[in-house]
């Protein structure tokens, strides 16, 4: 099974991070390692896919917490496993609460503050990015967890890349000119990963504490699900971040 890891988190022995790809599952070919129950895949296959993925990360399904994503900029505190309605970012300070984000072109963003042991996971599509979900998450980290931006380590995961992410003018105008490139016919290429990276830097996260994946989900059909490339007929990957109580994985 291919798991996307983050170099930025490697120095922290209790921290768990991993993002799935489309490879290594039991679902039909177009789904592969699909981890979503909401795309028409066989639920038994999804449960087996999740079991395999969680085993690779050495975590348990009953320790997972999920935002019920709606392309909002809403952020909630996850003090226990389970689902959290109408939000696209979760924050936790609890060990053995692992935050899971489902993606298939949107940007998964994982944060860790090793000073306060605070963790955050963000689902940032273009709507959430335009609504400053990263800035709102960092503001909540500061106010409710006393977590300083200068202490954060952040991974921006595989998502739709500027090479392929074409949008219209109504979307492009919501972003700074530095992250859009005009094309013929009134279309634009949007670098949504860079838009989120800029928000992090503007909030005070040091650039050397931000890792950005170069992978594009749209162009890498053999590796990633893509909602846009497959015209909605795709599975979902999952990015997970959390921490064990101790390095033994307990």
N, C-alpha and C positions, 0 to 999 in steps of 0.2 A: 504494500500500500504506500502510495506517495503522500507524504505529509509535508506541508510547507512549515518551516521553522523560522525563527527570528534570531539573528545573531545578537541583537540588542538585549535579549533577555537571558543569554547563556550564562552570565555570571551569577545568577540568582538560583541556588539549588532547590528551593522549595516552589519556585514558580513553574507553572505549566502553561505552555502555549503551543497550539498547533492549528493548522488550517487544512481541511481535507481538499482533495481534488475530485475528479470524476472517476478515478481509477481505484479498483480494489473491492467493488461491491458485488452484490448478488442480483441486482435489478436488471431489467432488460437493457439492451445496449444504449438506448438514448438516455436512460437514467443512470446507469452505472452505479457509482457510490452516491446515490441521492440520499440526502439526510432530512428531507422535508416530507411531512405528511400531507401537504396541501397542493401537490402538483399532479395527482392522478396515479402515483406509483402504488404498488401493492403494499399495504401497511406492514405485512409480515416481512417483506423485503427491507423496508425502511428500518424496522426494528433491528434486523440482523446487521444492516449497514452501520447503524449507530453503535451497536454492540462492538463491532470490529473497530470502529474509529475510536470509541472510548477506551477500548483495551490498549490501543496503540499509545494513548496518552496516560494510561494508568489512572483513570478516573471512573467513577460510577455514575450511571444514568440518574440515580436518585439525588445526586449532588448538583445537577444542572439547573441553571436559571436562564430564562429566555425572555427577551422583550417581544411582545406581539407587534411586530413591525408594521408601521403604516406610513412611512416616509415623512415622519414628523421631526421636530427638533426637541421632543420631550425627553427628559432624563429622569430616571428614578433610582432610588437606593434599593439594592437587593440584599436584604438581611437574612434571607433564607432561600432555598431552592424553590423552583416553581416557575409560573408564567406571570408576567407583569404587563397589564393591558395598556394599549395605546401609548407606547413609547418606543424609541429607537436607540436608546443608550441606557446601560445599567452601570451602576457603581457598587462595589462592595468592599468592606474591610474584613469580611469574615473568611477564615480558612475553610477549605472544603466546600465553598460555594463557587462553582465554575460558570462563567458567563458565556453564553453561546449566541453567536450572530449568524443568521442565514443569508447567503449572498449568491448571486449569479450575474454579476456585473457591477453592483454597488460596491462601495469601498468599505472593507472591514478595518476598523482601527482599534488596536489594543494598547492600553496604557498601564504602566505600573510605577508606583511611587515606592521605592525601597525604604524610605524614611518612615512613612506612616503605614506601610503595607496595604496601601489602597490600590484597587484594581478597577479599571473601567473598560467597557467594550462598547463600540459605537458602530451602528449601521448607517452609512452616509451615502445615500443616493444623491442625485443632483439637487433634489428638493431639500433634503436635510442639510446638504452642504451650503446651499444658498441661504438657508435659514440659520446658519452658523451653529450647527449642532456641536461642533468641536469646542467652540468658545463657550457655549452654554454648559457643556460637560465640565470644562476646566473651572468655570465659575462655581459650579456646584461642588466640585472637589475642594476648592479653596474654602468655601463657606462652611460646608458640612463635615469635611474630613480634615481640614487644616493642611491640605496637600498643596505644596507650592509647585507652580509650573516648572521652576528651575530644577526640581528633583525628578521630574517625570522622564521615563523612558517610553518611547512610543514606536509601534510598528504599524505602518500603513501597508495593508496587504494587497494581493493581486485583485485587480478590478479592471473595468473598461479603461483602456489606455487612450491617450491623445491620438495615437495612430489610427484609431478606429471609431472613436466615440463622437459621432456626428450629431449635432443638435441644430435647431432653428434659432432664429434671431431672438425669439421671445425667451428662450432659455439662456442664450449667450449673454444677453444684456444684463443678466443678474449676477455676472461674475466679472472680476477685474480683467482688464484687457490682456494682462500678462499670462492668463491661463486659457485664452481662446485664440484660435487662428482662423481667419476668414477664408472660406473656400468659394468656388464658383457657385452661382445659383442661389445665393443667399444662405448658404449653410456654413456651419462653423465646426471646428474640432475643439472639443473641450477636454482639458487636462484636470479632471476632478481630483486626482490624487494630489497634484500640486496645489490646487485650491485649498485642500485640507491641510497640507503641509504649511502653507502660508498662514493659515489660522493658528496653527500650533506655535509658529515662530512669533507671530504678533502677540500671542498670549504670554510669551516669555520662556517657552521651551527651547533650550539650546539646540542648535541645528545638529550638533554631533550626537545628540541623544534621540534623534529621529532616524529611523530606518524606513526606506521606501522600497517596496518590491518593484522590480522593473517589469513584472509579468502582466500581460494583457489577457483578460479572460476571453475577449472576443476573438482575437487572432489565434489563440492556442487551443484549437478545437480538440486536440488529443489529450489535453490536460485538464481543462476547466469547462464547467457548465457556463452557458451564456444565454441569458434571457433574450437579448437583442439578436444575437447571431442566429439563434434557433427559433426566432419569432414566437417566443413565449412557451415553446414546447421543450422545456429543459428541466433538469433537476436543480438541486441547490447544494452548494458547499456549506460548510460550517467552520467558523473560526471560534476557538475556545481559549479563554484565559482564566486562570485562577491559581490558587496556591494551596499546597498541602501544609499541614501543621509542622512537619519536619521533613528533612531530605529523604527519609525512607519511603515517602509516598503515603503517609497516613494523615 
